[in-house]
Amino acid sequence: MSRSSPIPTSAAPADLDALRALLIGLRLDRAAAALAAVLSDAVRDDLNPPDFLRRLLGVESDGREESRIRTSLKLSGLPLGPTLATFDFAFQPAIERSRIEMLATGQWIRDNQSLLLLGPPGVGKTHLAVALGVAAVERGLSTTYFRIEELLHALRHDARTPPAHLRRRKYMNSALLIVDEVGFEPFSREDANLFFRLVSYRYQRGAICITSNKAIRDWPEMLAGDETLAAAILDRLLHASHVLAIKGRSYRLRDLEATLAARA
């Protein structure tokens, strides 16, 4: 099969303007803006028309994807900065990199499972949770991040609203809900009940990731001392779950030690 004819080495300005206007009319603004540059590259690389079109539309597709990710990250509430690329696995050898990379595929989110990241302060729980949230957004999975006090504030505000009317709330309908820093303050009985309602509603409907400085055995005390309620929450969270108990040094203490050593 013969190769298609190469792109002509020149094009009249009027032809380019007409093509650019057509692209804009089709809302392919990025392709329109890149038209001249892509055409120049196509001539240099001796591209045939299908390859030229593929490259031009690739500019549009890549630009739209970058815009989607940027907007989704902004709407998610995820803190800026933490990614898997910036996580220091060498400092925290207790964490299996292969397991984190498996979680980054997002399959557990699609399967509406839970992820519990447990361990003392400073060992990287929040970094991993946020990084996995970023990975989820990049894979097209809606993600919402809350610190526990922010989430409880939202739950209290909606306390009298029937669950059926809460479906549009981000903490209910996101594919992944990340709840950070659970356990630093004990729950009141009202808050524990609201948290149960959230976990119960999302059970098998949406994935949830929780970071906590409390071991699972300490959750009844954390949840207003109510063992029955804690058991009901944990039963749902642990039914189809991934649990990472992180035991290691604190990143923040490491950085502090490095700062003090530099000053000495």
C-alpha positions in Angstrom: 0.0 0.0 0.0 1.5 3.3 -1.1 2.3 6.0 1.5 0.0 9.1 1.4 1.3 12.2 -0.2 3.3 14.5 2.1 1.9 17.8 3.4 2.5 20.6 0.8 5.6 22.7 1.7 3.6 25.9 1.7 0.1 27.1 2.3 -1.5 30.5 1.5 -2.2 32.7 4.5 -5.9 32.8 3.5 -6.1 29.0 3.5 -4.6 28.9 7.0 -7.0 31.5 8.2 -9.9 29.6 6.8 -8.8 26.4 8.4 -8.1 28.1 11.7 -11.6 29.7 11.6 -13.1 26.2 10.9 -11.2 24.7 13.9 -12.4 27.5 16.1 -16.0 27.0 14.9 -15.7 23.4 15.9 -14.4 24.5 19.3 -10.9 23.1 18.7 -9.3 26.3 19.9 -6.0 24.6 21.0 -5.6 23.0 17.6 -6.4 26.4 15.9 -3.7 28.1 18.0 -1.1 25.4 17.2 -2.0 25.1 13.5 0.9 27.0 12.0 3.5 25.4 14.3 2.2 21.8 13.7 2.0 22.5 9.9 5.7 23.7 10.0 6.7 20.5 11.9 4.7 18.3 9.5 6.6 19.8 6.6 9.9 19.4 8.4 9.1 15.8 9.3 7.7 15.0 5.9 4.4 13.8 7.4 1.5 12.5 5.3 -2.0 14.1 5.9 -3.3 11.4 8.3 -0.2 11.8 10.5 -0.5 15.6 10.4 -4.1 15.4 11.4 -3.3 13.0 14.2 -0.6 15.4 15.5 -2.9 18.4 15.3 -5.8 16.7 17.1 -3.3 15.3 19.6 -2.5 18.9 20.6 -6.2 19.5 21.2 -6.7 16.3 23.1 -3.6 16.8 25.3 -4.7 20.4 26.1 -8.2 19.3 27.0 -6.8 16.6 29.3 -4.5 19.0 31.1 -7.4 21.4 31.6 -9.6 18.6 32.9 -7.0 17.5 35.4 -6.3 21.1 36.5 -10.0 21.8 37.1 -10.7 18.5 38.8 -7.7 19.0 41.2 -9.0 22.4 42.1 -12.5 21.1 42.7 -11.3 18.1 44.7 -9.8 20.2 47.6 -6.6 18.2 47.5 -3.6 20.0 49.0 -1.1 21.0 46.4 2.3 19.3 46.2 2.2 15.7 47.3 2.5 13.1 44.5 3.8 9.6 44.3 6.8 10.9 42.4 7.8 13.1 45.5 7.2 10.4 48.1 10.4 9.1 49.7 10.0 5.4 49.7 13.6 4.9 50.7 13.0 6.7 54.0 9.9 4.6 54.7 10.9 1.0 53.8 7.9 -0.4 55.6 5.7 0.8 52.7 5.8 -1.6 49.7 6.2 0.5 46.6 4.5 -2.1 44.5 1.4 -2.1 46.7 1.1 1.7 46.4 1.6 1.5 42.6 -1.2 -1.1 42.5 -3.5 1.3 44.5 -2.6 4.1 42.1 -4.2 2.2 39.2 -7.5 3.1 40.9 -9.1 -0.3 40.6 -10.0 -0.3 44.3 -11.9 2.9 43.7 -13.8 1.5 40.8 -14.7 -1.5 43.0 -16.0 0.9 45.8 -13.5 -0.4 48.4 -11.9 1.3 51.4 -8.3 2.2 52.2 -7.1 2.8 55.7 -3.7 4.4 56.2 -2.8 4.0 59.9 0.2 5.1 61.9 1.7 7.7 64.1 2.0 11.3 63.0 4.6 12.2 60.4 5.1 8.8 58.7 3.6 9.9 55.3 -0.1 9.0 55.6 -1.4 12.3 54.3 1.2 12.4 51.5 0.2 9.0 50.3 -3.6 9.7 50.6 -3.2 13.0 48.6 -0.9 11.4 46.1 -3.4 8.5 45.5 -6.1 11.2 45.1 -4.1 13.0 42.5 -3.6 9.7 40.7 -7.3 9.1 40.8 -8.1 12.5 39.3 -5.5 11.8 36.5 -7.4 8.6 35.7 -10.7 10.4 35.5 -12.1 9.4 38.9 -13.9 12.2 40.8 -12.2 12.8 44.2 -13.0 14.9 47.2 -10.6 15.6 50.1 -11.6 16.7 53.6 -9.8 17.0 56.9 -12.0 15.3 59.5 -13.0 18.6 61.2 -14.1 20.0 57.8 -16.1 16.9 57.0 -17.8 16.9 60.4 -18.7 20.6 60.0 -20.4 19.7 56.7 -22.1 16.7 58.2 -23.5 18.7 61.1 -24.8 21.3 58.6 -26.6 18.6 56.7 -27.7 16.6 59.8 -31.4 17.1 59.3 -31.3 16.4 55.6 -32.5 12.9 54.6 -29.7 10.9 53.0 -31.7 10.6 49.7 -31.4 14.4 49.4 -27.7 14.4 50.0 -26.7 12.6 46.8 -25.4 15.8 45.2 -23.0 16.5 48.1 -19.4 15.9 47.1 -18.8 13.8 50.1 -21.6 11.5 49.0 -21.2 11.3 45.2 -17.4 11.5 44.6 -15.9 8.2 43.3 -13.3 8.7 46.1 -13.7 10.4 49.4 -10.5 11.1 51.3 -10.9 11.8 55.1 -7.6 13.0 56.6 -6.4 13.2 60.2 -9.0 11.0 61.9 -8.3 10.4 65.6 -6.6 13.5 66.9 -9.8 14.5 68.6 -12.4 12.1 69.9 -15.9 12.2 68.3 -18.9 13.4 70.1 -21.8 10.9 70.1 -23.6 13.1 67.5 -20.5 13.3 65.3 -20.0 9.5 65.6 -23.6 8.9 64.4 -23.2 11.3 61.5 -19.9 9.6 60.5 -21.7 6.3 60.6 -24.4 7.6 58.3 -21.8 8.7 55.8 -19.9 5.4 55.9 -23.1 3.5 55.7 -24.3 5.5 52.7 -21.1 5.1 50.8 -20.7 1.4 51.6 -20.5 -0.4 48.2 -21.4 2.9 46.5 -18.1 4.8 46.6 -14.6 4.4 47.8 -13.3 6.0 50.9 -9.7 6.6 52.1 -9.1 7.4 55.8 -5.9 8.4 57.5 -5.7 7.9 61.2 -3.2 7.9 64.0 -5.4 5.4 65.9 -5.0 1.6 65.5 -8.2 -0.2 64.7 -8.5 -1.5 68.3 -8.7 2.1 69.5 -11.6 3.2 67.3 -14.3 2.4 69.8 -12.8 4.8 72.3 -12.3 7.4 69.5 -16.0 7.0 68.5 -17.5 8.3 71.7 -16.8 5.1 73.5 -19.6 3.3 71.6 -18.4 -0.2 70.8 -21.5 -1.1 68.9 -21.3 1.9 66.6 -17.6 1.5 66.1 -18.2 -2.2 65.2 -20.8 -1.2 62.7 -18.5 1.4 61.1 -15.5 -0.9 61.0 -17.6 -3.8 59.6 -18.4 -1.6 56.5 -14.9 -0.2 56.2 -13.1 -3.5 56.5 -15.5 -5.6 54.4 -13.6 -4.9 51.2 -10.6 -2.9 52.2 -6.8 -2.3 52.0 -5.2 -1.5 55.3 -1.7 -0.1 55.5 -0.2 0.1 59.1 2.8 2.4 58.7 5.5 2.1 61.4 8.5 4.2 60.8 10.3 7.5 61.4 8.6 10.9 61.1 9.4 12.9 58.0 8.9 16.1 59.9 11.3 15.0 62.7 13.9 14.0 60.0 13.6 17.5 58.4 13.9 19.1 61.8 17.0 17.0 62.6 18.5 18.0 59.3 17.8 21.7 60.0 19.3 21.6 63.5 22.4 19.7 62.2 22.9 22.3 59.5 22.8 25.1 62.1 25.3 23.3 64.5 
